[in-house]
Amino acid sequence: MGMDMIELWSGTGTRAIIDPIGGWILNLSDEYGDVLYPRRTFTALDGTKKQRGGCHVCLPNFGPGGESGLVQHGFGRTEIWQIASREQMQATLELPTGQGEYTALSSRMTISIESRAMHLRLEFENTGTDTLRVAPGFHPYFSLTDDESVTVNSEPYQLDELAGTEFIDGTTMQLVTSHRTLTLDSDDLTTWALWTDQLGPYVCLEPTFRGNAFLENPQDDELLPAGEVRVYTATLQWN
C-alpha cells in the first residue's frame, strides 16, 4: 500500500475508505455495519489470487477487452490516481493519462457520501487527436450475511446460479438482501451486471455501459471524439 488512504465520513455514521491505487473504495459502512464487503484477497481453487470487495471503477471497458487487447475491466483499477481534492464527505481523483492506445484518455472520478448514500461520478476527456472507444462501469461488492439468495426488482436470484453474469437493463435497481434494501440509480450506466463467485459473502450489482460491450462491434455512443468530454454517474442509497 504505502500511500495515504482517503477517509470520507458523513457525521451520521456513513464512512468510506478509498485507496488512490486503483481509486478503489475499500470499504463503505454505516453505524449498522458494512454496506460493501471490505476488500480482501482470496485464493481461488486453482491457486490464483483474487482481489474482491469494495468498489472499483472499470475503465475504459467493463468486462473482457475483446479485440482491444485491454485486460478484464480495463486499467483504471490498477493505476495510481492523483488526489485532486478531498473534503470530509467528498474526494476527487484524477488519472491524467491511460495505457497503450489510451494515453490521451484523461479520467476524473468523484466519490461523495451522505447519510446512507454514495454518489459516483466518472468523467472522461479525450485529450488526443483520435477517437477513443469507452464503455465503463463500476464494480461494487455488496456485503451479505448468510444469504443464499437475493432479490433484484422483486425477482429472486439464487447466489449459486450467479457465477455466470446476469445482465439486467434499467435506470433503477432495488437489491434486497437479508439485512438491507439498497437502491441503485444511473441514467448513464443502465446495463447492470448481477454476479458472485461466492469466494466470500458478497453479491455484485454493477452499473455498466452496455455490459461486455468490447466483445461486440462499437456503437456510436461508445465513441469519444477528440476534444470531447463524457460523464457517467451512479447513486447508491440504502436503509
ABEGO torsion letter per residue (X at the ends): XGBBBBBBBAGAGBBBBBBABGGBBABBBBAAEBABBBBBBBBBAAGBBBBBEEBBBBOABBEBAEAAGBBBGEAAAABBBBBABBBAABBBBBBABBBEAAAABBBBBBBBBBBGBBBBBBBBBBABABBBBBBBBBBBBBBBBABABBBBGGBBBBAAAAABBBBBBEABBBBBBAABBBBBBBAABABBBBBBAGABBBBBBBBBBGEBAAABBBBAAABBBBGBBBBBBBBBBBX
